[in-house]
Amino acid sequence: MKVLNAVKKILLIIIGVVYFAFALFMTILLLNQNDYGITEIDGKSLVIINDEISNEKYQKGDLVVVQKTKFEDLKVGDEIFTYRDVNQTSYQVTIGVIGELYPDDEQLAFENGDGFSIDFVLGKAVNSYNGIGTFLDLIQSRWGFLFVVLVPCFLIFIYEIYALIVEVKYGAEKED
């Protein structure tokens, strides 16, 4: 019995540590969202591909790591990610190939004619992960974060309070 209890405690500790590391990581990602709703850490942005921007290279649900790029490093023909102003309060990420550069104004135009200031340029794709974006999008949503991170943390907290009350009321568990 002692061995089983020890194994049970070790497994619970491992699961707890992994879960709380996951919860901390997700919280860090949410706290590092920029004004456009994209997670940005150390010049790299995590872009989740959705229906509006999916193409033959990036499928819906992919997670693309985009490195911030200086204007001087951009060249005609580069594929870049940018922010598009949908209305006064929301933005959408777009993908395009640079058709022209305007160094005096630090602006660029895609091959399709859309123009952007360097302030609205996310950068170039560094890496892409298939399917991870769907999971990350679910977790970063309000309801997903509530049910995957906050509710389990609350339940664990309530259980620990219950265990503390039981221990104080009935004393410590006696070993066989």
Buried (B, 14 or more C-beta within 10 A) or exposed (E): EEEEEEEEEEEEEEEEEEBBEEBEEBEEBBEBBEEBEBBBEEEBBBBBBBEEBBEEEBEBBBBBBBBBBEBEEBEEEBBBBBBBEEEEEEBBBBBBEBBEBEEEEBBBBBEEEEBBBBEBBBBBBEEBBEEBBBBBBBBBEEEBBEEBBEEEEEEEEEEEEEEEEEEEEEEEEEEE
